[in-house]
Amino acid sequence: MYVSHLECPKCNKEFNHKELNQLCTSCKSPLLVIYDLKAVKENFKKESLASRNFNLWRYKELLPIEDEKNIISLGEVITPLIKLEKLEKKLGLKNLYLKDEGFNPGGSFKSRGAAVGISKAKELNVKSFAMPTNGNAGAAWSIYAARADIKAYIVMPINAPTITRNECIVSGANLFLVDGLISDAGKIVAKSIDKYKFMDASTLKEPYRIEGKKTMAFEIAEQFDWELPDIILYPTGGGVGLIGIFKALKELQEIGFVKGKLPRLVAVQASNCAPIVKAYERKQQESIFWKNSNTVAFGINVPKAIGDFLVLEAIYKTGGCAIAIKDEDILKYQELIAKEEGLFICPEGASTLAAIEELYKKGWIKEDEKVVLLNTGSGLKYPNTIISNPTILNPNDEISIETFF
């Protein structure tokens, strides 16, 4: 393992990675895992990947687990990078790809953060944790915690998707529902952390979820034979994945695996919950709490992200942008990609496709640029976003072709 230490990105204070650390004790900022990249460069070569398993653990030199015996795995895979050939023609683009995270255990990209986060928790001898969630993160951490024999205490909004609630319950997590938003769930978790001394697994309040999420960028780079795309669009709530992608790309640059400009990173939010977008439009370094947030893309219904300054830094430093999408357009493009490409993606992922067309029309995306959309989960986890009106037949009826026109 090549971890050097944990570091606060605001005040640069260093912390011991062999101990359980949460936020910076000085400025309450999230902590980042820092690697000895010089040593990584000397010992980690692209050629070594050829003999490794096709899962996120193939990048072990840039992951924080010290003893591989502590790895908790549920069969993670390298998720597919799919060229959207029919939508390219429809939208006027030539190089449009979708990274489909619905193939992860639990059906979402949250499995990446849970796999590394839970593995590190086991290594640090953590016995229990608590976390607020909009659904998928709680479900993912619950199933990995079950395998690791770590107790999970999950708090989520009462209108979170039923499927994610059931995943928590069936895996033995202690599930609590709150009549409010994820920010309200976070307040309850904060009180329980103080009282019961659980590990706080809230977004960015432990350093290792980022390390799991960043493997999306490792995979994208390797799938493009280490030639980076021009643009990556990411549905942004807490923004951990976008922060992780930026971190991973810089690490790949430092060890010489990739060269040239980094992809422009785009944060996509819902119009009814767009604090990052508003901050970007005002050229601010942090966002303001978004009141009365509500969106069909439940996973990005985050009114204020603790790591918003890191999301905005990633956008600014790569020449990216932030864009808000209306709920009706999210549902429209969720249906469009299913009909054109046969992909049933989550509404959060569909928001990135809607953003593509808008940015292309504005000239921000060029026809020949290589563009990657992040679909963060399977549409099967959001069955209520689809309205089904099938034709109902009597058992004795014959099917008439006119019925379908």
Backbone hydrogen bonds, N-H to C=O, Kabsch-Sander energy under -0.5 kcal/mol:
donor,donor_aa,acceptor,acceptor_aa,energy
4,S,34,I,-3.2
5,H,34,I,-1.4
6,L,15,F,-2.6
7,E,32,L,-2.6
8,C,13,K,-2.2
12,N,8,C,-1.8
15,F,6,L,-2.7
19,E,16,N,-1.2
21,N,19,E,-0.7
22,Q,23,L,-0.5
24,C,29,S,-2.9
28,K,24,C,-1.7
32,L,7,E,-2.7
34,I,5,H,-2.9
36,D,2,Y,-2.9
37,L,35,Y,-1.6
40,V,36,D,-2.1
41,K,37,L,-2.6
42,E,38,K,-1.5
43,N,39,A,-1.5
44,F,40,V,-2.7
45,K,43,N,-0.6
48,S,45,K,-1.4
49,L,46,K,-1.7
50,A,47,E,-1.1
51,S,48,S,-0.9
52,R,49,L,-1.6
55,N,53,N,-1.8
58,R,55,N,-2.0
59,Y,56,L,-1.4
60,K,57,W,-1.0
62,L,59,Y,-2.2
63,L,60,K,-1.6
66,E,64,P,-0.5
68,E,66,E,-0.5
70,N,67,D,-2.5
71,I,68,E,-1.4
72,I,115,A,-0.5
73,S,71,I,-0.6
78,I,54,F,-1.1
79,T,77,V,-0.7
82,I,80,P,-0.6
82,I,98,L,-3.0
84,L,96,L,-2.8
85,E,83,K,-1.4
88,E,84,L,-2.1
89,K,85,E,-1.4
90,K,86,K,-1.8
91,L,87,L,-2.7
92,G,88,E,-1.9
93,L,88,E,-1.9
94,K,367,E,-1.7
95,N,369,E,-0.5
97,Y,95,N,-0.5
97,Y,371,V,-2.7
98,L,82,I,-2.4
99,K,373,L,-3.1
100,D,80,P,-2.3
100,D,98,L,-0.7
101,E,99,K,-1.0
101,E,375,N,-2.5
103,F,100,D,-0.9
104,N,101,E,-1.6
107,G,104,N,-2.6
108,S,105,P,-0.6
109,F,376,T,-2.7
111,S,108,S,-1.6
112,R,109,F,-1.7
113,G,109,F,-0.8
114,A,110,K,-2.2
115,A,111,S,-2.8
116,V,112,R,-1.9
117,G,113,G,-2.7
118,I,114,A,-3.0
119,S,115,A,-1.5
120,K,116,V,-2.4
121,A,117,G,-2.0
122,K,118,I,-2.5
123,E,119,S,-2.0
124,L,120,K,-1.9
125,N,122,K,-1.7
126,V,121,A,-3.0
129,F,151,K,-2.2
130,A,199,M,-2.3
131,M,153,Y,-2.1
133,T,155,V,-1.8
139,A,135,G,-2.3
140,A,136,N,-2.7
141,W,137,A,-2.9
142,S,138,G,-1.8
143,I,139,A,-2.0
144,Y,140,A,-2.0
145,A,141,W,-2.1
146,A,142,S,-2.0
147,R,143,I,-1.4
148,A,144,Y,-1.5
149,D,145,A,-0.8
149,D,146,A,-0.7
150,I,145,A,-2.5
151,K,127,K,-2.5
153,Y,129,F,-1.9
154,I,152,A,-0.5
154,I,174,N,-2.8
155,V,131,M,-2.4
156,M,176,F,-2.3
158,I,178,V,-2.3
160,A,157,P,-1.9
165,R,161,P,-1.6
166,N,162,T,-2.5
167,E,163,I,-2.0
168,C,164,T,-1.6
169,I,165,R,-2.1
170,V,166,N,-3.0
171,S,167,E,-1.3
172,G,169,I,-1.7
173,A,168,C,-2.3
174,N,152,A,-3.0
175,L,173,A,-0.9
176,F,154,I,-2.8
178,V,156,M,-2.1
180,G,178,V,-2.0
184,D,181,L,-0.6
185,A,181,L,-1.9
186,G,182,I,-2.3
187,K,183,S,-1.3
188,I,184,D,-1.5
189,V,185,A,-2.3
190,A,186,G,-2.4
191,K,187,K,-1.5
192,S,188,I,-1.9
193,I,189,V,-2.5
194,D,190,A,-1.8
195,K,191,K,-2.0
196,Y,192,S,-3.2
197,K,193,I,-1.6
199,M,128,S,-2.1
201,A,130,A,-2.6
201,A,199,M,-0.9
205,K,202,S,-2.5
209,R,206,E,-0.5
212,G,208,Y,-1.3
213,K,209,R,-2.4
214,K,210,I,-2.6
215,T,212,G,-1.1
216,M,213,K,-1.9
217,A,214,K,-1.4
218,F,214,K,-1.2
219,E,215,T,-2.3
220,I,216,M,-2.3
221,A,217,A,-2.6
222,E,218,F,-2.3
223,Q,219,E,-3.2
224,F,220,I,-1.5
225,D,222,E,-1.9
226,W,221,A,-3.5
227,E,224,F,-1.4
228,L,226,W,-0.7
230,D,370,K,-1.8
231,I,370,K,-1.9
232,I,264,R,-2.2
233,L,372,V,-2.8
234,Y,266,V,-2.8
236,T,268,V,-3.1
237,G,235,P,-0.6
243,I,239,G,-2.3
244,G,240,V,-2.9
245,I,241,G,-2.7
246,F,242,L,-2.1
247,K,243,I,-2.2
248,A,244,G,-2.9
249,L,245,I,-2.4
250,K,246,F,-1.9
251,E,247,K,-2.0
252,L,248,A,-2.6
253,Q,249,L,-2.0
254,E,250,K,-2.3
255,I,251,E,-1.9
256,G,253,Q,-1.1
257,F,252,L,-2.0
258,V,252,L,-1.1
264,R,230,D,-3.1
266,V,232,I,-2.5
267,A,321,C,-2.1
268,V,234,Y,-2.7
268,V,266,V,-0.6
269,Q,267,A,-0.5
269,Q,323,I,-2.6
270,A,273,C,-0.8
271,S,325,I,-2.6
273,C,270,A,-2.3
278,K,274,A,-2.2
279,A,275,P,-2.0
280,Y,276,I,-2.5
281,E,277,V,-2.7
282,R,278,K,-1.5
283,K,280,Y,-1.5
284,Q,279,A,-3.1
290,W,303,P,-1.7
291,K,289,F,-0.7
293,S,290,W,-0.7
294,N,272,N,-0.9
298,F,296,V,-1.8
300,I,297,A,-2.1
301,N,298,F,-1.7
302,V,300,I,-1.9
308,D,305,A,-1.6
310,L,307,G,-1.0
311,V,307,G,-1.9
312,L,308,D,-2.6
313,E,309,F,-1.6
314,A,310,L,-2.0
315,I,311,V,-2.0
316,Y,312,L,-2.9
317,K,313,E,-2.8
318,T,314,A,-1.0
319,G,315,I,-0.6
319,G,316,Y,-0.9
320,G,315,I,-2.8
321,C,265,L,-1.2
323,I,267,A,-2.4
325,I,269,Q,-2.5
330,I,326,K,-2.0
331,L,327,D,-2.3
332,K,328,E,-1.7
333,Y,329,D,-2.4
334,Q,330,I,-1.7
335,E,331,L,-1.8
336,L,332,K,-2.0
337,I,333,Y,-2.2
338,A,334,Q,-1.1
339,K,335,E,-2.4
340,E,336,L,-2.6
341,E,337,I,-2.2
342,G,338,A,-1.3
343,L,337,I,-1.3
344,F,342,G,-0.6
345,I,343,L,-1.1
346,C,377,G,-1.7
350,A,346,C,-2.1
351,S,347,P,-1.4
352,T,348,E,-0.6
352,T,349,G,-1.1
353,L,349,G,-0.9
354,A,350,A,-2.0
355,A,351,S,-1.9
356,I,352,T,-1.7
357,E,353,L,-1.5
358,E,354,A,-1.5
359,L,355,A,-2.7
360,Y,356,I,-2.5
361,K,357,E,-2.3
362,K,358,E,-1.5
363,G,360,Y,-1.1
364,W,359,L,-1.9
365,I,359,L,-1.3
369,E,366,K,-1.2
371,V,95,N,-3.1
371,V,369,E,-0.6
372,V,231,I,-2.4
373,L,97,Y,-2.7
374,L,233,L,-1.7
375,N,99,K,-2.4
375,N,373,L,-0.7
376,T,374,L,-0.8
378,S,107,G,-2.6
379,G,344,F,-2.4
381,K,378,S,-1.5
382,Y,379,G,-2.0
385,T,382,Y,-1.8
386,I,383,P,-1.3
387,I,385,T,-0.5
388,S,386,I,-0.6
397,D,394,N,-2.5
400,S,398,E,-0.5
403,T,400,S,-1.9
404,F,401,I,-1.4
405,F,402,E,-1.5
